[in-house]
Structure formats: structure tokens, C-alpha cells
């Protein structure tokens, strides 16, 4: 079972792994292979604040914004409001 953050901001157990990762303090979500996130994880930062989402809709509904590095198109749309 995998622990995912749902649209309402509550965690739930899922038989499927999350498709996106997030960083709780800054409320940013992105791809699991995001170079920026992987760099922070490799330095020992970030892991305790990492969350996972089933999909982009769940991340947005939980109040997270797209990562500018790995999701530049979604980030620009978000930035424009």
C-alpha cells in the first residue's frame, strides 16, 4: 500500500503508487524524475516533507502548484492565474 495525499489534503492508502511527487512546505508538485527534486533528495533534504499524488488533479485540489523546472508549461499557466 502507498500513502498518497488526496484532493482534500488528507492522506489515504492506495494500492497504486503516486504518479507525482510534492514538497509539503512550499506546496509544489512535479514529476517523480524532476531534476530539482532529485538533487535535493540526493543532498539529504526534502525526504521527510515529500508527499505523493495519484494525479495532477489531486495535487491541484490539495492546493499545490506545478514545479517550474519539470512542468514548465503547467507552471506558466498557473503563474498567469
C-alpha positions as CSV (number, residue, x, y, z in Angstrom):
1,X,0.0,0.0,0.0
2,X,1.1,3.5,-0.8
3,X,0.4,6.7,1.2
4,X,-1.0,9.4,-1.1
5,X,-2.2,12.9,-0.4
6,X,-5.8,13.3,-1.6
7,X,-7.7,16.3,-3.1
8,X,-8.9,17.4,0.4
9,X,-5.4,17.4,1.8
10,X,-5.8,14.2,3.8
11,X,-3.7,11.1,3.4
12,X,-5.1,7.8,2.2
13,X,-3.8,4.3,1.4
14,X,-3.7,3.3,-2.2
15,X,-2.7,0.0,-3.9
16,X,-1.2,2.1,-6.7
17,X,1.9,4.3,-6.3
18,X,1.6,8.1,-6.8
19,X,2.3,9.5,-10.3
20,X,3.5,12.8,-9.0
21,X,5.6,13.9,-6.0
22,X,5.3,17.1,-3.9
23,X,7.1,19.1,-1.4
24,X,4.8,20.0,1.5
25,X,6.4,23.2,2.9
26,X,6.3,25.0,-0.5
27,X,3.2,23.2,-1.8
28,X,4.9,22.3,-5.1
29,X,4.2,19.2,-7.2
30,X,6.1,17.7,-10.0
31,X,7.3,14.6,-11.9
32,X,8.9,11.8,-9.9
33,X,12.1,12.3,-12.1
34,X,12.3,16.0,-11.6
35,X,16.0,17.0,-11.6
36,X,15.4,19.7,-9.0
37,X,13.7,17.3,-6.6
38,X,16.2,14.5,-7.2
39,X,19.1,16.9,-6.5
40,X,17.5,18.0,-3.1
41,X,16.8,14.4,-2.2
42,X,20.4,13.3,-3.0
43,X,21.7,16.0,-0.6
44,X,19.5,14.6,2.2
45,X,16.9,17.4,2.1
46,X,13.3,17.1,1.4
47,X,12.6,13.4,2.0
48,X,10.7,14.0,5.3
49,X,8.5,16.6,3.6
50,X,7.8,14.6,0.4
51,X,4.2,13.7,-0.5
52,X,2.8,11.8,-3.4
53,X,-0.3,12.3,-5.6
54,X,-2.4,9.9,-7.7
55,X,-2.6,12.6,-10.5
56,X,-2.3,16.3,-11.3
57,X,-6.0,16.9,-10.4
58,X,-5.4,15.7,-6.8
59,X,-2.3,17.8,-6.4
60,X,-4.1,21.0,-7.6
61,X,-7.1,20.2,-5.4
62,X,-4.8,19.8,-2.4
63,X,-3.5,23.4,-3.0
64,X,-0.2,22.5,-4.7
65,X,1.3,24.4,-7.6
66,X,3.3,22.9,-10.6
67,X,7.1,22.8,-10.5
68,X,8.7,25.4,-12.8
69,X,11.6,23.0,-13.6
70,X,9.9,19.8,-14.6
71,X,6.4,21.1,-15.5
72,X,7.2,24.5,-17.2
73,X,4.0,24.7,-19.3
74,X,1.7,23.9,-16.3
75,X,3.8,26.4,-14.2
76,X,3.3,29.2,-16.7
77,X,-0.5,28.6,-16.8
78,X,-0.6,28.6,-13.0
79,X,1.6,31.7,-12.8
80,X,-0.8,33.7,-15.2
81,X,-3.6,32.8,-12.8
